Amino acid sequence: MKAPESTERMEFRPWRKQETAAMLSICEKEEVMRYIDGPWSIKRVRGFIEEERARLVHDGVCRWAVWHKADDRLMGLCGFVRREEGLEIGWRFDPLFWRQGYGYEAARHLVDWAFENREADLIFAKMHVLNTASYALAEKVGMTRTARVRVAEYDDFQYEISREAWNAGR
Ligand SMILES: CC(C)(COP(=O)(O)OP(=O)(O)OC[C@H]1O[C@@H](n2cnc3c(N)ncnc32)[C@H](O)[C@@H]1OP(=O)(O)O)[C@@H](O)C(=O)NCCC(=O)NCCS
């Protein structure tokens, strides 16, 4: 199983149980979770780490733990869930790191990694229609809005990039 190499400022690592407290400090923040499913409890974070560890073993990809190289600090997550239609990409960082190009640096690297390693022919993302930061990031990595989907009492946008579109943009 080939893990993505590090970028200039970040490393992508498998999850370890020891990261529960650090991940909780990110996922308990209202501003981080506003457009996801609300602040997480420690139980939810433990479940997430278990899921991602299993996902990496079974699917060869996961939503990796992203580490800040400069101070060896957990920044959040970026990575994939393998679905029938392709890889679903996700991103989530501590507000400390927002708007400094980290999201783009991570997402660009992982999209390139997935296509270069033939992990998928399609990468897609879904986000709450009010999640401007998330869809600005999707657009910056070359994804195109393809649908608006009714989820519950709100809508999600769907964004995608195909291997062909990725190749054409290189
Ligand atoms: C979405 C998220 C990962 C973006 O990370 P980031 O490191 O701030 O992103 P970047 O700094 O690389 O910015 C990428 C682009 O998005 C834009 N952007 C980032 N935050 C924005 C905001 N709040 N409003 C408008 N645009 C925004 C940037 O300006 C940049 O575009 P530009 O180069 O044209 O200026 C971050 O906001 C986050 O963790 N949000 C909370 C968790 C979440 O909602 N995740 C997504 C669930 S679907």
The ligand as an SDF file (V2000), in Angstrom:
LIG
                    3D

 48 50  0  0  0  0  0  0  0  0999 V2000
  -12.4130   23.9070    3.7580 C   0  0  0  0  0  0  0  0  0  0  0  0
  -11.0380   24.0780    4.4250 C   0  0  0  0  0  0  0  0  0  0  0  0
  -10.3500   22.7380    4.5350 C   0  0  0  0  0  0  0  0  0  0  0  0
  -10.2020   25.0400    3.5270 C   0  0  0  0  0  0  0  0  0  0  0  0
   -8.8610   25.0100    4.0070 O   0  0  0  0  0  0  0  0  0  0  0  0
   -7.8520   26.2320    3.8520 P   0  0  0  0  0  0  0  0  0  0  0  0
   -6.5100   25.7230    4.2480 O   0  0  0  0  0  0  0  0  0  0  0  0
   -8.3620   27.4280    4.5550 O   0  0  0  0  0  0  0  0  0  0  0  0
   -7.8860   26.4800    2.2760 O   0  0  0  0  0  0  0  0  0  0  0  0
   -6.8340   27.3150    1.4070 P   0  0  0  0  0  0  0  0  0  0  0  0
   -6.1700   28.3530    2.2760 O   0  0  0  0  0  0  0  0  0  0  0  0
   -5.9460   26.3860    0.6750 O   0  0  0  0  0  0  0  0  0  0  0  0
   -7.7990   28.0340    0.3840 O   0  0  0  0  0  0  0  0  0  0  0  0
   -8.2170   27.4420   -0.8370 C   0  0  0  0  0  0  0  0  0  0  0  0
   -9.1230   28.4280   -1.5770 C   0  0  0  0  0  0  0  0  0  0  0  0
  -10.3480   28.5550   -0.8650 O   0  0  0  0  0  0  0  0  0  0  0  0
  -10.5830   29.9090   -0.5030 C   0  0  0  0  0  0  0  0  0  0  0  0
  -11.1750   29.9730    0.8100 N   0  0  0  0  0  0  0  0  0  0  0  0
  -10.7200   29.3840    1.9360 C   0  0  0  0  0  0  0  0  0  0  0  0
  -11.5280   29.7120    2.9650 N   0  0  0  0  0  0  0  0  0  0  0  0
  -12.4860   30.5140    2.4670 C   0  0  0  0  0  0  0  0  0  0  0  0
  -13.6060   31.1660    3.0430 C   0  0  0  0  0  0  0  0  0  0  0  0
  -13.8810   31.0590    4.3630 N   0  0  0  0  0  0  0  0  0  0  0  0
  -14.4130   31.8970    2.2370 N   0  0  0  0  0  0  0  0  0  0  0  0
  -14.1440   32.0230    0.9230 C   0  0  0  0  0  0  0  0  0  0  0  0
  -13.0910   31.4070    0.3060 N   0  0  0  0  0  0  0  0  0  0  0  0
  -12.2790   30.6750    1.0920 C   0  0  0  0  0  0  0  0  0  0  0  0
   -9.1970   30.5320   -0.4860 C   0  0  0  0  0  0  0  0  0  0  0  0
   -9.2600   31.9190   -0.6170 O   0  0  0  0  0  0  0  0  0  0  0  0
   -8.5130   29.8250   -1.6240 C   0  0  0  0  0  0  0  0  0  0  0  0
   -8.8400   30.4050   -2.8520 O   0  0  0  0  0  0  0  0  0  0  0  0
   -7.9040   31.5680   -3.5040 P   0  0  0  0  0  0  0  0  0  0  0  0
   -6.5870   30.9330   -3.7510 O   0  0  0  0  0  0  0  0  0  0  0  0
   -8.6500   31.8800   -4.7340 O   0  0  0  0  0  0  0  0  0  0  0  0
   -7.8200   32.6770   -2.5230 O   0  0  0  0  0  0  0  0  0  0  0  0
  -11.1820   24.7440    5.8210 C   0  0  0  0  0  0  0  0  0  0  0  0
  -11.9170   25.9340    5.6990 O   0  0  0  0  0  0  0  0  0  0  0  0
  -11.8510   23.8540    6.8560 C   0  0  0  0  0  0  0  0  0  0  0  0
  -11.2280   23.0320    7.5000 O   0  0  0  0  0  0  0  0  0  0  0  0
  -13.1810   24.0550    7.0740 N   0  0  0  0  0  0  0  0  0  0  0  0
  -13.9190   23.3480    8.1320 C   0  0  0  0  0  0  0  0  0  0  0  0
  -14.1520   21.8890    7.8230 C   0  0  0  0  0  0  0  0  0  0  0  0
  -15.0310   21.6870    6.5890 C   0  0  0  0  0  0  0  0  0  0  0  0
  -16.0690   22.3270    6.4490 O   0  0  0  0  0  0  0  0  0  0  0  0
  -14.5900   20.7890    5.7240 N   0  0  0  0  0  0  0  0  0  0  0  0
  -15.2770   20.4860    4.5060 C   0  0  0  0  0  0  0  0  0  0  0  0
  -16.4560   19.6120    4.7130 C   0  0  0  0  0  0  0  0  0  0  0  0
  -17.2730   19.2970    3.1620 S   0  0  0  0  0  0  0  0  0  0  0  0
  1  2  1  0
  2  3  1  0
  2  4  1  0
  2 36  1  0
  4  5  1  0
  5  6  1  0
  6  7  2  0
  6  8  1  0
  6  9  1  0
  9 10  1  0
 10 11  2  0
 10 12  1  0
 10 13  1  0
 13 14  1  0
 14 15  1  0
 15 16  1  0
 15 30  1  0
 16 17  1  0
 17 18  1  0
 17 28  1  0
 18 19  1  0
 18 27  1  0
 19 20  2  0
 20 21  1  0
 21 22  1  0
 21 27  2  0
 22 23  1  0
 22 24  2  0
 24 25  1  0
 25 26  2  0
 26 27  1  0
 28 29  1  0
 28 30  1  0
 30 31  1  0
 31 32  1  0
 32 33  2  0
 32 34  1  0
 32 35  1  0
 36 37  1  0
 36 38  1  0
 38 39  2  0
 38 40  1  0
 40 41  1  0
 41 42  1  0
 42 43  1  0
 43 44  2  0
 43 45  1  0
 45 46  1  0
 46 47  1  0
 47 48  1  0
M  END
$$$$
